[in-house]
Amino acid sequence: MPLPPGRVLAFDSGIGGLGVVQALRTTLPPETRIDYLADNALFPYGEQEDSLLVARILALMEEHIARLRPDVVLIACNTASTIALDALRKRFDVPFVGCVPPVRWAGRVSKTRVFGLLSTRGTARRPYLRSLRDDYANDCEMIVHGARMLADLAEKAFLGHSIDDRLVAEELRHLFDAPNGDRIDTIGLGCTHYTFLAETFLRLGPSGISWLDPALPVAQQVRRLLDMRPIGEQDNNLPESLSLTAPPMDDYALRQAVLRLGYGDISILAPGLARQNPG
């Protein structure tokens, strides 16, 4: 008996996780339904308190998992993955895939044993990041830059707005101007938003740098979990949805951008849930 079309719920603090959705569209069967939820009311997550975020993510997932009944939930946000994955897996009986900074990957790739990591400031300051380095790349030096501006620039790029190369170059400079920064041969993208700046990084960065974007490996892991579903699992015929917890800053540009990913409409969550624990 063939499996029914799979269903994936992808979650992020903003629209950056749509870069992973882009990878999902090219990796999963075309009939797979991919719902997207952005908690843009609290964007960026890297600037918020962990305890507030965990409670809020659990509340948002409670409602969406019950309604959509996804086969896999993708937490397409590095901050949410590092602080909330354990709590989510304990609460819900559904497979979760997280996005974590590609430290292990960088440790395998780097020849000079010095690699850079671009992340939000919240990810950069969390002990989890150093634990990844100690566990998977302890013979490497990891130079981290917590960039407050890059996530905003990435969203603008996704919406089709022009961005100032000088602003991106200034963020990259923090890596290469650090002690031993001239030895960096690999840079990992530690925020899903940065997918939308990948071409800009390649153009502005030094030649010969290996840029590691986890979007495709994450999409491949989602496919593996979908392929492992029990035969005959109940299908959910609800149409795909793209939901936000607050109105977007540029509604027209976002609607045009998400059309390219197959979303015909955008819904805004009811204020009661969207404003829960607003901080």
Salt bridges, closest charged atoms under 4 A:
ASP12 OD2 - HIS193 ND1 3.81
ASP35 OD2 - ARG7 NE 2.62
ASP39 OD2 - ARG56 NE 2.49
GLU47 OE1 - ARG121 NH2 2.85
ASP50 OD1 - ARG126 NH2 2.33
GLU62 OE1 - ARG91 NH1 2.79
GLU63 OE1 - HIS64 ND1 2.73
GLU63 OE2 - ARG67 NE 3.31
ASP71 OD2 - ARG229 NH1 3.65
ASP134 OD1 - ARG133 NH2 2.94
ASP139 OD1 - ARG113 NH2 2.99
ASP152 OD2 - ARG148 NH1 2.66
GLU155 OE2 - HIS193 NE2 2.89
ASP164 OD2 - ARG166 NH2 2.82
ASP165 OD2 - ARG203 NH1 2.59
GLU170 OE2 - ARG173 NH2 2.53
GLU170 OE2 - HIS174 NE2 3.87
GLU171 OE1 - HIS145 NE2 2.58
ASP177 OD2 - ARG173 NH1 2.79
ASP227 OD2 - ARG223 NE 3.67
ASP235 OD1 - ARG33 NH1 3.30
GLU240 OE2 - ARG25 NH1 2.86
ASP250 OD2 - HIS161 NE2 3.09
ASP251 OD2 - ARG255 NE 2.78
ASP265 OD1 - ARG255 NH1 3.05
